[in-house]
Amino acid sequence: MYRGDLARDGHPAGATLDAAGAARLGLLWRGHLDGAIDGTPAVAHGMVIAGSAGGTLAAFDATTGRTIWSRHGLGAIAASPSVAGDRVLATALNGHAYAFGRAHGDLVWDWQAPVSSALWASPTVYRDEVIIGIASPYGDTPLVAGRVVALDLATGGQRWSFCTRAGCEPGGGVWSTPAIDDHGTAFVGVGNPIDGVLSFDASTGDRKWLSSLYADQDRDLDVGASPVILSLNGSEVVAQATVEGMFAMLDPRTGSVVWSEELVRGTAVHGLIASPAYDGTNLFTGSASPPSAMYALKPSDGAIAWRWYSFLPIYSAPAVGRGVLIFGTGAVLGDLKTGSLVAVSSSDGHLLWGYDANSAVRSGPALAGDLVVFGDSRGDLLAFRPKS
């Protein structure tokens, strides 16, 4: 599941990798797809499943890297696939959402969003439905109405849908993947001109509130990171990173801001664009704007506990193991032949391990047990495990 669970905290319950293991990580296998792998691979049932900008979705053996199945011509895939029972769900930038059989990759259903729409967010499986966020193509050309849609997991039939803006006016794209709490309340980032967080009932689509975090002023500062749900002093709160550079904590009942911190000065497709993580002690968010760094924040007030300077932009959503934080570095624009995978201590940020990918690493790493898997802009899929 994207970010480990529906709270989207990037801290999978099954992750066993610790700091000592991270320091001994070695390459287990390498696969390749026909385009950049920007989404976090899914690891389930002994398989690693990843999608590419070339329009391929493929399943690999998690131990050997052997290709189990692949499907081509799906449209560019920027998001992470999801696995639910015997189904694999994927979304593409051509507006299609797909369901495939997990074992052999057979197509089960294919749903298409309204014309000119793009699906950047990972499909969210909640009970027996699949929640899809709809946004505009890159550059908002054209600018389309942002929507949230729920599909039947078994058939792909549409159950409910709503627009983020009144009258389905263009804008308000849903670029991020919803987080859902134990009460069935969902939270999702919304793009310009709203630039905020939307709350709705995950079962019915009934809207609860919409909170704008700042005025866009034609700066294209979308809120594209997924929210993180956590507990603070015994109460639920929602953490949100933004392209503008603000990191905010929200009241889940009303959407009011509990606290906010301006970490960097963001610009379009930069700032705090990657989804943050939380390990029960600190929040972790990476910056794609100067100063490029991974920040550890205190959840009580947003104070910086530590920062690790990367000197390359961070588009990779960090993953947390046992005392270790793993993420990638590298650009979306410019030099795509420079990038790395990095492991630092989650307690103080000191470097534990690094791997020079010679390619931008925008994919968030997947953690499953002590296995680490990530993709890069060259289309390589790499799996690591601690050396004995």
DRENDO-1510 file (C-alpha; in Angstrom, 1 decimal, always signed):
<recs>
REC; n; res; u; v; w
REC; 1; MET; +0.0; +0.0; +0.0 .
REC; 2; TYR; +1.2; +3.5; -0.9 .
REC; 3; ARG; +3.2; +5.0; +2.1 .
REC; 4; GLY; +2.6; +1.8; +4.1 .
REC; 5; ASP; -0.9; +2.3; +5.3 .
REC; 6; LEU; -4.0; +4.5; +5.0 .
REC; 7; ALA; -2.4; +7.0; +7.4 .
REC; 8; ARG; +0.2; +7.5; +4.7 .
REC; 9; ASP; +3.0; +7.8; +7.3 .
REC; 10; GLY; +5.7; +6.1; +5.2 .
REC; 11; HIS; +6.4; +3.8; +8.2 .
REC; 12; PRO; +5.3; +0.2; +7.1 .
REC; 13; ALA; +4.4; -2.1; +10.0 .
REC; 14; GLY; +6.4; -4.9; +8.3 .
REC; 15; ALA; +9.6; -2.9; +7.8 .
REC; 16; THR; +12.4; -4.5; +9.9 .
REC; 17; LEU; +15.4; -2.7; +8.4 .
REC; 18; ASP; +17.4; -1.0; +11.2 .
REC; 19; ALA; +20.4; +1.3; +11.2 .
REC; 20; ALA; +22.9; -1.5; +11.4 .
REC; 21; GLY; +21.2; -3.3; +8.4 .
REC; 22; ALA; +21.0; -0.1; +6.4 .
REC; 23; ALA; +24.8; +0.4; +6.7 .
REC; 24; ARG; +25.3; -3.0; +5.1 .
REC; 25; LEU; +22.9; -2.7; +2.2 .
REC; 26; GLY; +24.0; -4.3; -1.0 .
REC; 27; LEU; +22.5; -4.6; -4.5 .
REC; 28; LEU; +20.3; -7.7; -4.7 .
REC; 29; TRP; +19.0; -7.4; -8.2 .
REC; 30; ARG; +18.3; -4.8; -11.0 .
REC; 31; GLY; +15.4; -4.7; -13.4 .
REC; 32; HIS; +14.6; -2.3; -16.2 .
REC; 33; LEU; +11.4; -0.7; -17.6 .
REC; 34; ASP; +10.9; +1.6; -20.6 .
REC; 35; GLY; +10.9; +4.9; -18.9 .
REC; 36; ALA; +11.3; +6.7; -15.6 .
REC; 37; ILE; +10.0; +5.0; -12.5 .
REC; 38; ASP; +8.7; +7.8; -10.4 .
REC; 39; GLY; +6.2; +6.0; -8.2 .
REC; 40; THR; +7.1; +3.9; -5.1 .
REC; 41; PRO; +7.1; +0.2; -6.2 .
REC; 42; ALA; +4.5; -2.0; -4.5 .
REC; 43; VAL; +5.9; -5.1; -2.6 .
REC; 44; ALA; +3.3; -7.8; -1.9 .
REC; 45; HIS; +3.0; -11.6; -2.1 .
REC; 46; GLY; +6.6; -12.1; -3.0 .
REC; 47; MET; +6.4; -9.7; -5.9 .
REC; 48; VAL; +7.6; -6.2; -6.7 .
REC; 49; ILE; +5.3; -4.2; -9.0 .
REC; 50; ALA; +6.2; -0.9; -10.6 .
REC; 51; GLY; +5.0; +1.3; -13.4 .
REC; 52; SER; +7.0; +3.5; -15.9 .
REC; 53; ALA; +6.7; +6.7; -17.8 .
REC; 54; GLY; +6.9; +4.5; -20.9 .
REC; 55; GLY; +3.5; +3.1; -20.1 .
REC; 56; THR; +4.5; -0.3; -18.7 .
REC; 57; LEU; +3.4; -2.0; -15.5 .
REC; 58; ALA; +5.4; -5.1; -14.5 .
REC; 59; ALA; +5.7; -7.6; -11.7 .
REC; 60; PHE; +9.1; -9.0; -10.6 .
REC; 61; ASP; +10.1; -11.8; -8.2 .
REC; 62; ALA; +11.1; -10.0; -5.0 .
REC; 63; THR; +14.0; -12.3; -4.4 .
REC; 64; THR; +15.5; -12.8; -7.8 .
REC; 65; GLY; +14.2; -9.9; -9.9 .
REC; 66; ARG; +12.8; -12.3; -12.5 .
REC; 67; THR; +10.0; -10.7; -14.6 .
REC; 68; ILE; +6.7; -12.5; -13.8 .
REC; 69; TRP; +4.5; -10.5; -16.1 .
REC; 70; SER; +4.4; -7.1; -17.9 .
REC; 71; ARG; +1.7; -5.0; -19.6 .
REC; 72; HIS; +2.5; -2.3; -22.1 .
REC; 73; GLY; +0.8; +0.6; -23.8 .
REC; 74; LEU; -1.0; +1.8; -20.7 .
REC; 75; GLY; -0.1; +5.5; -20.8 .
REC; 76; ALA; +2.6; +7.1; -18.7 .
REC; 77; ILE; +2.5; +6.0; -15.1 .
REC; 78; ALA; +3.7; +8.5; -12.5 .
REC; 79; ALA; +2.0; +7.0; -9.4 .
REC; 80; SER; +2.5; +3.9; -7.3 .
REC; 81; PRO; +0.4; +0.8; -8.0 .
REC; 82; SER; -1.8; -0.7; -5.3 .
REC; 83; VAL; -2.4; -4.3; -4.5 .
REC; 84; ALA; -5.7; -5.5; -3.0 .
REC; 85; GLY; -6.2; -9.2; -2.7 .
REC; 86; ASP; -5.8; -10.7; -6.2 .
REC; 87; ARG; -6.0; -7.3; -7.9 .
REC; 88; VAL; -3.3; -4.8; -8.9 .
REC; 89; LEU; -4.5; -1.3; -9.4 .
REC; 90; ALA; -2.7; +1.4; -11.5 .
REC; 91; THR; -3.4; +4.9; -12.8 .
REC; 92; ALA; -2.0; +6.7; -15.8 .
REC; 93; LEU; -1.5; +10.2; -17.1 .
REC; 94; ASN; -3.9; +9.5; -20.0 .
REC; 95; GLY; -6.8; +9.4; -17.6 .
REC; 96; HIS; -7.1; +5.6; -17.3 .
REC; 97; ALA; -7.4; +3.6; -14.1 .
REC; 98; TYR; -6.8; -0.1; -14.5 .
REC; 99; ALA; -7.3; -3.3; -12.5 .
REC; 100; PHE; -5.2; -6.4; -13.3 .
REC; 101; GLY; -5.0; -9.9; -11.9 .
REC; 102; ARG; -2.1; -10.1; -9.5 .
REC; 103; ALA; -0.9; -13.6; -10.6 .
REC; 104; HIS; -0.7; -13.1; -14.4 .
REC; 105; GLY; -1.4; -9.4; -15.1 .
REC; 106; ASP; -4.6; -10.1; -17.0 .
REC; 107; LEU; -6.8; -7.0; -17.5 .
REC; 108; VAL; -9.9; -7.0; -15.3 .
REC; 109; TRP; -11.3; -3.6; -16.0 .
REC; 110; ASP; -10.3; -0.2; -17.5 .
REC; 111; TRP; -12.0; +3.1; -16.4 .
REC; 112; GLN; -11.4; +6.4; -18.1 .
REC; 113; ALA; -11.7; +9.9; -16.5 .
REC; 114; PRO; -13.3; +12.9; -18.2 .
REC; 115; VAL; -11.5; +14.0; -21.4 .
REC; 116; SER; -8.0; +15.7; -21.0 .
REC; 117; SER; -7.7; +14.6; -17.3 .
REC; 118; ALA; -4.6; +13.1; -15.8 .
REC; 119; LEU; -4.3; +10.6; -12.9 .
REC; 120; TRP; -1.1; +11.5; -10.9 .
REC; 121; ALA; -2.2; +10.0; -7.6 .
REC; 122; SER; -2.0; +6.4; -6.5 .
REC; 123; PRO; -5.3; +4.5; -6.5 .
REC; 124; THR; -6.6; +4.2; -2.9 .
REC; 125; VAL; -8.3; +0.9; -2.0 .
REC; 126; TYR; -10.8; +1.5; +0.8 .
REC; 127; ARG; -13.1; -1.5; +1.7 .
REC; 128; ASP; -14.6; -2.5; -1.7 .
REC; 129; GLU; -14.0; +0.7; -3.6 .
REC; 130; VAL; -11.1; +2.4; -5.3 .
REC; 131; ILE; -10.7; +6.1; -4.8 .
REC; 132; ILE; -9.2; +8.1; -7.7 .
REC; 133; GLY; -7.9; +11.7; -7.7 .
REC; 134; ILE; -8.3; +13.6; -11.0 .
REC; 135; ALA; -6.1; +16.6; -12.0 .
REC; 136; SER; -4.8; +18.4; -15.1 .
REC; 137; PRO; -1.9; +17.3; -17.3 .
REC; 138; TYR; +1.5; +18.7; -16.6 .
REC; 139; GLY; +1.6; +22.5; -16.9 .
REC; 140; ASP; -2.2; +22.6; -16.5 .
REC; 141; THR; -2.5; +22.4; -20.3 .
REC; 142; PRO; -5.4; +22.3; -20.4 .
REC; 143; LEU; -6.7; +23.2; -16.9 .
REC; 144; VAL; -9.4; +20.7; -16.0 .
REC; 145; ALA; -11.8; +20.4; -13.1 .
REC; 146; GLY; -10.3; +18.5; -10.1 .
REC; 147; ARG; -12.4; +15.6; -9.0 .
REC; 148; VAL; -12.5; +12.7; -6.6 .
REC; 149; VAL; -14.1; +9.5; -7.9 .
REC; 150; ALA; -14.9; +6.1; -6.3 .
REC; 151; LEU; -15.0; +3.0; -8.4 .
REC; 152; ASP; -16.2; -0.5; -7.6 .
REC; 153; LEU; -13.2; -2.6; -6.8 .
REC; 154; ALA; -14.7; -5.7; -8.5 .
REC; 155; THR; -16.1; -4.1; -11.7 .
REC; 156; GLY; -14.6; -0.6; -12.1 .
REC; 157; GLY; -18.1; +0.9; -12.2 .
REC; 158; GLN; -18.4; +4.4; -10.9 .
REC; 159; ARG; -20.1; +4.7; -7.5 .
REC; 160; TRP; -19.8; +8.4; -6.7 .
REC; 161; SER; -17.9; +11.5; -7.8 .
REC; 162; PHE; -17.6; +15.2; -6.9 .
REC; 163; CYS; -15.7; +18.2; -8.1 .
REC; 164; THR; -13.4; +20.1; -5.8 .
REC; 165; ARG; -14.6; +23.5; -7.0 .
REC; 166; ALA; -18.2; +24.8; -7.2 .
REC; 167; GLY; -19.9; +24.2; -10.5 .
REC; 168; CYS; -16.9; +21.9; -11.6 .
REC; 169; GLU; -14.9; +25.0; -12.5 .
REC; 170; PRO; -11.5; +24.2; -13.9 .
REC; 171; GLY; -8.7; +23.9; -11.3 .
REC; 172; GLY; -8.4; +22.4; -7.8 .
REC; 173; GLY; -6.7; +19.3; -9.2 .
REC; 174; VAL; -6.2; +16.3; -6.9 .
REC; 175; TRP; -2.6; +15.4; -7.3 .
REC; 176; SER; -2.1; +13.6; -4.0 .
REC; 177; THR; -3.2; +10.3; -2.7 .
REC; 178; PRO; -5.9; +10.5; +0.1 .
REC; 179; ALA; -5.2; +9.5; +3.7 .
REC; 180; ILE; -8.1; +7.8; +5.5 .
REC; 181; ASP; -8.5; +7.6; +9.3 .
REC; 182; ASP; -10.2; +4.9; +11.4 .
REC; 183; HIS; -13.5; +6.7; +11.2 .
REC; 184; GLY; -13.6; +6.6; +7.4 .
REC; 185; THR; -12.8; +10.3; +7.0 .
REC; 186; ALA; -10.4; +11.0; +4.1 .
REC; 187; PHE; -8.0; +13.9; +3.6 .
REC; 188; VAL; -6.4; +14.9; +0.3 .
REC; 189; GLY; -4.3; +17.8; -1.0 .
REC; 190; VAL; -5.8; +20.0; -3.6 .
REC; 191; GLY; -4.1; +22.1; -6.3 .
REC; 192; ASN; -4.4; +25.7; -7.5 .
REC; 193; PRO; -6.2; +28.0; -7.1 .
REC; 194; ILE; -7.3; +26.3; -3.8 .
REC; 195; ASP; -3.9; +25.1; -2.6 .
REC; 196; GLY; -5.2; +23.4; +0.4 .
REC; 197; VAL; -6.7; +20.2; +2.0 .
REC; 198; LEU; -10.1; +18.6; +1.4 .
REC; 199; SER; -11.9; +16.3; +3.8 .
REC; 200; PHE; -14.6; +14.0; +2.8 .
REC; 201; ASP; -16.4; +10.7; +3.8 .
REC; 202; ALA; -14.4; +7.9; +2.1 .
REC; 203; SER; -17.6; +5.7; +1.8 .
REC; 204; THR; -20.0; +8.2; +0.3 .
REC; 205; GLY; -18.0; +11.1; -1.0 .
REC; 206; ASP; -19.8; +13.6; +1.1 .
REC; 207; ARG; -17.6; +16.6; +1.6 .
REC; 208; LYS; -16.8; +17.8; +5.1 .
REC; 209; TRP; -14.5; +20.8; +4.7 .
REC; 210; LEU; -12.1; +22.5; +2.4 .
REC; 211; SER; -9.2; +24.5; +3.9 .
REC; 212; SER; -7.0; +26.8; +1.7 .
REC; 213; LEU; -3.5; +27.1; +3.1 .
REC; 214; TYR; -2.3; +30.2; +1.1 .
REC; 215; ALA; -3.2; +32.4; -1.9 .
REC; 216; ASP; -1.9; +30.9; -5.1 .
REC; 217; GLN; -1.7; +34.3; -7.0 .
REC; 218; ASP; -1.0; +32.4; -10.3 .
REC; 219; ARG; +2.1; +30.8; -8.9 .
REC; 220; ASP; +1.0; +27.2; -9.5 .
REC; 221; LEU; +1.8; +26.1; -5.9 .
REC; 222; ASP; -0.3; +23.0; -5.8 .
REC; 223; VAL; -0.6; +20.9; -2.7 .
REC; 224; GLY; +0.6; +17.6; -4.2 .
REC; 225; ALA; +1.9; +15.7; -1.2 .
REC; 226; SER; -0.3; +13.2; +0.5 .
REC; 227; PRO; -1.4; +14.1; +4.0 .
REC; 228; VAL; -0.2; +12.1; +7.0 .
REC; 229; ILE; -2.6; +11.2; +9.9 .
REC; 230; LEU; -1.1; +11.0; +13.3 .
REC; 231; SER; -1.9; +11.3; +17.0 .
REC; 232; LEU; -0.7; +14.4; +18.9 .
REC; 233; ASN; -1.3; +14.5; +22.7 .
REC; 234; GLY; -4.0; +11.9; +22.3 .
REC; 235; SER; -5.9; +13.7; +19.5 .
REC; 236; GLU; -5.9; +13.1; +15.8 .
REC; 237; VAL; -4.2; +15.7; +13.6 .
REC; 238; VAL; -3.3; +15.9; +9.9 .
REC; 239; ALA; +0.1; +16.9; +8.6 .
REC; 240; GLN; +0.5; +18.5; +5.2 .
REC; 241; ALA; +3.6; +19.5; +3.1 .
REC; 242; THR; +3.2; +22.0; +0.3 .
REC; 243; VAL; +4.9; +23.1; -2.9 .
REC; 244; GLU; +4.9; +26.7; -1.5 .
REC; 245; GLY; +7.3; +25.5; +1.2 .
REC; 246; MET; +4.9; +25.5; +4.1 .
REC; 247; PHE; +4.5; +22.5; +6.4 .
REC; 248; ALA; +1.2; +22.7; +8.3 .
REC; 249; MET; -0.6; +20.7; +11.0 .
REC; 250; LEU; -4.4; +20.8; +10.7 .
REC; 251; ASP; -7.4; +20.0; +12.9 .
REC; 252; PRO; -9.2; +17.0; +11.2 .
REC; 253; ARG; -12.6; +18.2; +12.4 .
REC; 254; THR; -12.5; +21.7; +11.0 .
REC; 255; GLY; -9.4; +22.1; +8.7 .
REC; 256; SER; -8.1; +24.9; +10.9 .
REC; 257; VAL; -4.3; +25.3; +11.1 .
REC; 258; VAL; -2.9; +24.1; +14.4 .
REC; 259; TRP; +0.6; +25.3; +13.4 .
REC; 260; SER; +2.6; +26.0; +10.3 .
REC; 261; GLU; +6.2; +26.6; +9.4 .
REC; 262; GLU; +7.8; +28.0; +6.3 .
REC; 263; LEU; +10.8; +25.7; +5.7 .
REC; 264; VAL; +11.8; +26.9; +2.2 .
REC; 265; ARG; +10.6; +29.3; -0.5 .
REC; 266; GLY; +8.9; +27.0; -3.0 .
REC; 267; THR; +8.1; +27.4; -6.6 .
REC; 268; ALA; +6.0; +25.4; -9.1 .
REC; 269; VAL; +7.0; +21.7; -9.1 .
REC; 270; HIS; +9.5; +22.3; -6.2 .
REC; 271; GLY; +9.1; +23.2; -2.5 .
REC; 272; LEU; +7.9; +20.4; -0.3 .
REC; 273; ILE; +6.4; +18.4; -3.1 .
REC; 274; ALA; +7.1; +14.9; -1.8 .
REC; 275; SER; +4.8; +13.1; +0.7 .
REC; 276; PRO; +6.2; +13.3; +4.2 .
REC; 277; ALA; +6.8; +10.5; +6.7 .
REC; 278; TYR; +6.3; +10.0; +10.5 .
REC; 279; ASP; +7.9; +7.4; +12.8 .
REC; 280; GLY; +6.0; +8.2; +16.0 .
REC; 281; THR; +8.6; +10.8; +17.1 .
REC; 282; ASN; +9.4; +13.1; +14.2 .
REC; 283; LEU; +7.9; +14.1; +10.9 .
REC; 284; PHE; +10.2; +14.0; +7.9 .
REC; 285; THR; +9.9; +16.1; +4.8 .
REC; 286; GLY; +12.3; +16.7; +1.9 .
REC; 287; SER; +12.7; +19.9; -0.1 .
REC; 288; ALA; +13.1; +20.3; -3.8 .
REC; 289; SER; +13.8; +24.0; -3.4 .
REC; 290; PRO; +17.0; +25.5; -1.9 .
REC; 291; PRO; +18.3; +24.7; +0.6 .
REC; 292; SER; +17.7; +21.1; -0.6 .
REC; 293; ALA; +17.5; +19.0; +2.6 .
REC; 294; MET; +15.6; +16.4; +4.5 .
REC; 295; TYR; +14.0; +18.0; +7.6 .
REC; 296; ALA; +13.0; +16.3; +10.8 .
REC; 297; LEU; +10.2; +18.2; +12.5 .
REC; 298; LYS; +8.8; +18.0; +16.0 .
REC; 299; PRO; +5.0; +17.3; +15.6 .
REC; 300; SER; +4.1; +19.5; +18.5 .
REC; 301; ASP; +5.1; +22.8; +17.0 .
REC; 302; GLY; +7.1; +22.1; +13.7 .
REC; 303; ALA; +10.5; +23.0; +15.3 .
REC; 304; ILE; +13.4; +21.5; +13.3 .
REC; 305; ALA; +14.9; +18.6; +15.2 .
REC; 306; TRP; +17.6; +18.1; +12.5 .
REC; 307; ARG; +18.3; +18.6; +8.8 .
REC; 308; TRP; +20.4; +16.7; +6.3 .
REC; 309; TYR; +21.6; +18.7; +3.3 .
REC; 310; SER; +21.5; +16.8; +0.1 .
REC; 311; PHE; +22.7; +19.5; -2.4 .
REC; 312; LEU; +20.3; +17.9; -4.9 .
REC; 313; PRO; +16.5; +18.4; -4.9 .
REC; 314; ILE; +14.4; +15.8; -3.1 .
REC; 315; TYR; +11.3; +14.6; -4.9 .
REC; 316; SER; +11.4; +11.2; -3.2 .
REC; 317; ALA; +8.9; +10.4; -0.4 .
REC; 318; PRO; +11.0; +9.1; +2.5 .
REC; 319; ALA; +10.4; +5.7; +4.1 .
REC; 320; VAL; +11.1; +4.9; +7.8 .
REC; 321; GLY; +12.3; +1.7; +9.2 .
REC; 322; ARG; +13.7; +1.0; +12.7 .
REC; 323; GLY; +15.8; +4.0; +13.4 .
REC; 324; VAL; +16.6; +4.6; +9.7 .
REC; 325; LEU; +15.1; +7.0; +7.1 .
REC; 326; ILE; +15.6; +6.2; +3.4 .
REC; 327; PHE; +15.0; +8.5; +0.4 .
REC; 328; GLY; +16.3; +9.4; -3.0 .
REC; 329; THR; +17.8; +12.6; -4.5 .
REC; 330; GLY; +17.8; +14.1; -8.0 .
REC; 331; ALA; +16.0; +16.5; -10.3 .
REC; 332; VAL; +12.9; +16.5; -12.4 .
REC; 333; LEU; +14.3; +19.1; -14.8 .
REC; 334; GLY; +17.9; +19.6; -15.8 .
REC; 335; ASP; +20.6; +17.1; -15.0 .
REC; 336; LEU; +18.9; +13.7; -14.7 .
REC; 337; LYS; +22.2; +11.7; -14.6 .
REC; 338; THR; +22.9; +12.7; -11.0 .
REC; 339; GLY; +21.1; +11.2; -8.1 .
REC; 340; SER; +21.4; +8.7; -5.2 .
REC; 341; LEU; +19.6; +6.7; -2.6 .
REC; 342; VAL; +20.4; +7.7; +0.9 .
REC; 343; ALA; +19.9; +6.2; +4.4 .
REC; 344; VAL; +20.3; +8.4; +7.5 .
REC; 345; SER; +19.6; +7.9; +11.2 .
REC; 346; SER; +16.0; +8.9; +11.9 .
REC; 347; SER; +17.1; +10.1; +15.4 .
REC; 348; ASP; +19.8; +12.6; +14.4 .
REC; 349; GLY; +20.2; +12.6; +10.6 .
REC; 350; HIS; +23.7; +11.3; +10.4 .
REC; 351; LEU; +24.6; +9.4; +7.2 .
REC; 352; LEU; +24.4; +5.6; +7.4 .
REC; 353; TRP; +24.7; +4.6; +3.8 .
REC; 354; GLY; +24.5; +6.0; +0.2 .
REC; 355; TYR; +24.3; +4.5; -3.3 .
REC; 356; ASP; +25.2; +6.6; -6.4 .
REC; 357; ALA; +22.5; +5.7; -8.9 .
REC; 358; ASN; +24.0; +8.0; -11.6 .
REC; 359; SER; +20.4; +8.9; -12.3 .
REC; 360; ALA; +17.8; +11.0; -10.6 .
REC; 361; VAL; +15.9; +9.1; -7.9 .
REC; 362; ARG; +12.4; +10.6; -7.6 .
REC; 363; SER; +10.8; +7.3; -6.6 .
REC; 364; GLY; +10.0; +6.9; -2.9 .
REC; 365; PRO; +11.7; +3.7; -1.7 .
REC; 366; ALA; +9.6; +0.7; -0.8 .
REC; 367; LEU; +10.4; -1.0; +2.5 .
REC; 368; ALA; +9.3; -4.6; +3.1 .
REC; 369; GLY; +11.1; -6.5; +5.9 .
REC; 370; ASP; +14.7; -5.6; +5.3 .
REC; 371; LEU; +14.2; -5.3; +1.5 .
REC; 372; VAL; +14.6; -1.9; -0.1 .
REC; 373; VAL; +13.3; -1.3; -3.6 .
REC; 374; PHE; +13.3; +2.0; -5.7 .
REC; 375; GLY; +13.2; +3.2; -9.3 .
REC; 376; ASP; +15.1; +5.9; -11.1 .
REC; 377; SER; +14.7; +8.3; -14.0 .
REC; 378; ARG; +16.6; +5.9; -16.3 .
REC; 379; GLY; +14.0; +3.2; -15.8 .
REC; 380; ASP; +16.1; +1.0; -13.6 .
REC; 381; LEU; +14.4; -0.8; -10.7 .
REC; 382; LEU; +16.9; -1.7; -8.0 .
REC; 383; ALA; +16.5; -4.0; -4.9 .
REC; 384; PHE; +18.8; -4.0; -1.9 .
REC; 385; ARG; +19.2; -6.1; +1.2 .
REC; 386; PRO; +21.7; -6.1; +4.0 .
REC; 387; LYS; +24.9; -8.1; +3.3 .
REC; 388; SER; +25.6; -10.8; +5.8 .
</recs>
